[in-house]
Amino acid sequence: MEVHNEKEKFNSSRTYGFMYGLTACGSNNETNNTSGTQNEQTASNGYVFSTDGVDIAIDGNIEDITSKLGEPKGGYYEAKSCAFDGMDKFWYYDSFTLQGYQKDNVDLVYSVTFMDDTVKTKEGVKIGDSKDKMISAYGSSYKEENGQFIYESGNMMLSFAIQDDAISSIVYSVK
């Protein structure tokens, strides 16, 4: 799908991110690319998204994070999970969506999906940047799977969808 303007890019990213969050099961077509070096990340914390001075790590405590970020302007939504016990929960902030899941009666971060180009990873990559910028920031040790370029660290992965050599989606998530 070719994106012609910012509104379409935003809607494309939101749709892709939402669909990504709902695809917990299924098969995949996977290609490993292990040449080159990978950005240094520790297995204990993986890649971390930071916004407004708040670090958001996969499997981090959602209550701690949302209490610092405040109420999301886009609202909150929950539904019975098809992948986990309990509820899937979504917090819609201006430029990203948090998805949570329950483990041992605690709400944890399942994913962070970028919704537009106003937020970027700690390594400086945002929606609209080139594939080359992604590789420059993260290295070429990625898996290519269903049109996504996936970097793994610890229990999480950082996925980039690329269309026409431009990043159209960025998602941090549980493996």
C-alpha positions in Angstrom: 0.0 0.0 0.0 1.5 3.4 -1.0 0.9 6.2 1.5 0.4 9.6 -0.1 -0.1 12.0 2.8 0.5 12.2 6.6 -3.1 11.3 7.5 -2.9 8.1 5.3 0.5 7.3 6.8 -1.0 7.7 10.3 -4.0 5.5 9.5 -1.7 2.9 7.8 0.5 2.8 10.9 -2.4 2.6 13.3 -4.0 -0.2 11.3 -0.8 -2.1 11.0 0.0 -1.7 14.7 -3.5 -2.8 15.8 -3.3 -5.9 13.5 0.1 -6.7 14.8 -1.3 -6.7 18.4 -4.0 -9.1 17.4 -1.8 -11.6 15.6 -0.7 -13.7 18.5 -1.0 -17.1 16.7 -0.2 -18.3 13.2 2.6 -19.4 11.0 5.3 -17.2 9.5 7.8 -17.0 6.7 11.1 -16.2 8.2 14.5 -15.2 6.9 17.5 -14.7 9.1 20.1 -12.1 8.3 23.0 -12.4 10.7 25.8 -10.6 8.9 27.2 -7.5 10.4 27.1 -6.3 14.0 24.0 -5.7 16.1 23.4 -2.7 18.3 24.6 -3.4 21.9 21.6 -4.3 24.1 21.5 -6.4 27.3 19.4 -9.5 27.4 17.8 -8.4 30.7 16.2 -5.2 29.3 16.2 -5.3 25.5 15.3 -2.2 23.6 13.5 0.4 25.6 11.2 3.2 24.3 11.5 6.5 26.2 9.0 9.4 26.1 8.6 12.4 28.3 11.3 11.1 30.6 9.5 7.8 31.1 11.2 4.6 30.0 8.8 1.9 28.7 10.3 -1.6 28.7 8.6 -4.8 27.5 7.2 -6.6 30.5 7.4 -3.4 32.5 4.6 -2.7 35.0 1.9 -0.8 33.2 0.5 0.9 36.3 3.9 2.5 37.0 4.2 3.7 33.4 0.7 5.1 33.0 0.8 6.8 36.4 3.8 8.8 35.1 2.4 9.4 31.6 -1.1 10.3 32.7 -4.4 9.6 31.1 -4.1 8.9 27.3 -6.0 11.4 25.2 -7.1 8.7 22.8 -8.6 6.7 25.6 -8.4 3.2 27.0 -9.8 -0.1 25.7 -9.8 -3.7 27.0 -11.1 -7.0 25.8 -10.8 -10.6 26.9 -7.4 -11.9 25.6 -7.3 -14.8 23.1 -3.5 -15.2 23.8 -3.2 -14.8 27.6 -5.3 -15.3 30.7 -7.2 -12.2 31.6 -7.7 -9.0 29.6 -5.7 -7.4 26.7 -5.6 -3.6 27.5 -4.8 -0.7 25.2 -3.8 2.9 26.1 -4.0 5.3 23.1 -1.5 8.1 23.7 -1.0 10.8 21.0 1.8 9.2 19.1 1.9 5.6 20.4 -0.3 2.9 21.7 0.6 0.7 24.8 -0.8 -2.8 24.8 -0.8 -4.6 28.1 -1.5 -8.1 29.3 -2.0 -9.7 32.7 0.5 -12.1 34.3 0.0 -13.2 37.9 -2.7 -10.4 38.3 -0.3 -7.7 37.3 -0.7 -5.6 34.1 2.6 -5.7 32.1 3.7 -4.1 28.8 3.1 -6.4 25.8 3.8 -3.9 23.1 4.4 -0.3 22.2 3.3 0.7 18.7 4.3 4.0 17.1 1.4 5.8 15.5 3.2 8.7 13.7 6.6 10.2 13.0 6.7 12.5 16.1 8.2 9.8 18.3 11.5 7.9 17.7 13.4 5.1 19.2 16.3 5.8 21.6 18.6 5.2 18.7 16.9 8.0 16.7 14.8 6.0 14.2 11.2 7.1 13.4 8.4 6.3 10.9 9.3 7.7 7.5 13.0 7.1 7.9 14.9 4.9 5.4 15.8 1.2 5.8 19.4 2.3 5.6 18.9 4.5 8.7 17.4 1.5 10.5 20.4 -0.7 9.6 22.8 2.1 10.5 21.2 2.4 14.0 20.6 -1.3 14.7 23.0 -3.3 12.4 22.2 -6.0 9.9 21.6 -8.8 12.4 17.8 -9.0 11.9 15.2 -11.5 10.9 13.0 -10.7 8.0 9.6 -12.1 8.6 6.3 -11.3 6.7 7.7 -8.0 5.4 9.1 -7.0 8.8 12.7 -6.5 9.9 13.0 -7.9 13.5 15.7 -7.3 16.0 15.6 -9.5 19.1 17.0 -8.8 22.5 16.2 -10.8 25.7 12.5 -11.5 25.9 11.5 -8.9 23.4 11.7 -7.8 19.7 11.7 -4.5 17.9 10.0 -4.7 14.5 10.1 -2.4 11.5 7.7 -2.7 8.6 9.2 -1.1 5.4 7.3 0.0 2.3 9.1 1.6 -0.6 12.3 1.9 1.4 10.6 3.9 4.2 9.7 2.7 7.6 5.9 2.5 7.9 5.6 0.9 11.3 7.7 0.5 14.5 6.6 -2.0 17.2 8.3 -3.1 20.4 6.8 -6.3 21.7 7.2 -9.5 23.7 8.7 -12.4 21.6 
